[in-house]
Amino acid sequence: MKTRTALILLALLATVTVSCANHTGHPAKQTEPQTDTQTIHMDDLSPITARIIDLDRESDIVTIQMANGHIYQYYGCSDYEIGDYVSAILNIHSKYDPSDDEIVKVHYSGYSDYADDNLE
């Protein structure tokens, strides 16, 4: 019984040793997403949170505003309401000109009425 336990422990120790020896400490290479026209570089992506300030349901356009005042628009009104918050990933083309930034992905973040803003 002791010999069997010792062999099992030795096998586990050998497995751990081989696993650690093969690990270089570098994360796995991440593939970058691609658009139809260009490659998006990970350094150009930036997360934001913004509040929905307008919905054009006829054109299916959502208008969002960040806390710093920057306004962006994207398609996809779905179940959104004015005052909802969204989180988005932006592809930043220029650090100094937000007008050429591109929204890559948007997700609903929630709703808060504590700000007591009148949005209508």
C-alpha positions in Angstrom: 0.0 0.0 0.0 2.8 2.4 0.9 4.6 1.6 -2.4 1.4 2.2 -4.4 0.9 5.6 -2.7 4.5 6.5 -3.2 4.3 5.7 -6.9 1.2 7.8 -7.3 2.8 10.7 -5.6 5.9 10.3 -7.7 3.8 10.3 -10.9 2.0 13.4 -9.9 5.3 15.2 -9.0 6.8 14.2 -12.3 3.7 15.6 -14.2 3.9 18.9 -12.3 7.6 19.1 -12.9 7.2 18.5 -16.7 4.3 21.0 -16.8 6.3 23.7 -15.1 9.4 23.1 -17.2 7.3 23.6 -20.4 5.8 26.8 -19.2 7.7 29.9 -20.5 5.8 32.4 -18.4 4.4 34.2 -21.5 0.7 34.3 -22.1 -0.7 32.5 -25.1 -0.6 34.6 -28.3 -3.9 36.4 -28.8 -5.3 36.7 -32.2 -6.5 40.2 -33.0 -10.0 40.7 -34.4 -10.3 41.8 -38.0 -12.8 44.0 -39.8 -13.6 43.9 -43.4 -11.3 46.7 -44.3 -8.5 46.7 -41.7 -6.8 44.9 -38.9 -7.7 46.2 -35.4 -4.7 46.4 -33.1 -5.2 45.7 -29.5 -3.5 48.9 -28.5 -6.1 50.9 -30.4 -9.0 49.5 -28.4 -10.5 51.5 -25.5 -13.5 50.6 -23.2 -16.1 53.2 -22.5 -19.4 53.5 -20.6 -22.0 55.9 -21.9 -25.6 56.9 -21.4 -28.2 56.6 -24.1 -29.5 60.1 -24.8 -31.5 59.6 -28.0 -33.2 56.7 -29.9 -34.3 57.0 -33.5 -36.3 53.9 -33.8 -37.3 54.6 -37.4 -33.6 54.7 -38.5 -32.6 52.2 -35.8 -29.9 54.6 -34.5 -28.8 54.9 -30.9 -27.1 58.1 -29.6 -24.9 57.7 -26.6 -22.9 60.3 -24.5 -19.9 59.7 -22.4 -19.4 61.6 -19.1 -16.8 63.8 -20.8 -19.4 64.9 -23.4 -18.3 62.9 -26.4 -21.2 61.6 -28.4 -21.3 58.5 -30.5 -24.0 56.7 -32.6 -24.5 53.2 -33.6 -27.3 51.0 -35.1 -29.4 48.7 -33.0 -32.1 50.2 -30.8 -33.5 46.8 -29.8 -34.8 47.0 -26.2 -32.9 50.2 -25.2 -34.6 53.1 -23.5 -33.3 56.7 -23.0 -31.3 56.8 -19.8 -29.9 53.2 -20.1 -26.2 52.8 -19.8 -24.0 50.8 -22.3 -20.5 49.6 -22.2 -18.6 49.7 -25.5 -15.3 49.0 -27.1 -14.0 51.7 -29.3 -11.3 51.4 -32.0 -9.4 54.7 -31.5 -8.0 56.0 -34.8 -6.6 59.2 -33.3 -5.9 60.2 -29.7 -6.8 63.8 -30.4 -9.9 63.5 -32.7 -12.8 61.4 -31.3 -14.8 62.0 -34.5 -13.1 59.1 -36.3 -13.4 56.6 -33.5 -15.3 53.5 -34.4 -17.6 51.4 -32.1 -16.5 47.8 -32.3 -18.9 46.2 -29.8 -21.7 47.4 -27.4 -23.4 45.7 -24.4 -26.2 46.9 -22.1 -24.8 47.9 -18.7 -27.9 48.9 -16.8 -30.0 51.8 -15.7 -29.7 54.3 -12.9 -32.1 57.0 -11.9 -30.1 58.3 -9.0 -28.6 61.1 -11.1 -32.1 62.7 -11.2 -31.6 63.9 -14.7 -34.5 64.9 -16.9 -33.7 63.3 -20.2 -37.0 63.9 -22.0 
